[in-house]
């Protein structure tokens, strides 16, 4: 018999019951770590897509923001390198998307006012 005392109540259970409780808690913790690992790799993929498509204003920025947010969410659960890489790549993709959007907005003004026709 094993006796566990908390603030409000006393729990009496056998050693087998205690061992099965500890095993179920460990299994739940392992599932959370696995889910955090999956979220970390999804975050890394989104951040890399955000970097690859940073010249598209909405597509690149959306993936970069999603990758950064998912990386932070996964970082709160576990501390792996994939989350850190996702956060860094997502931040770089957000910066690159902002710079490319500014460049594209300024270049459309130049293109619409440029007259390169030799016949007029």
Secondary structure, 3 states (H helix, E strand, C coil): CEEEECCCCEEEECHHHHHHHHHHHHHHHHHHHHHHHHHHHHHHHHHHHHHHCCCCHHHHHHHHHHHHHHHHHHHHHCCCHHHHHHHHHHHHHHHHHHHHHHHHHHHHHHHHHCCCCCCC
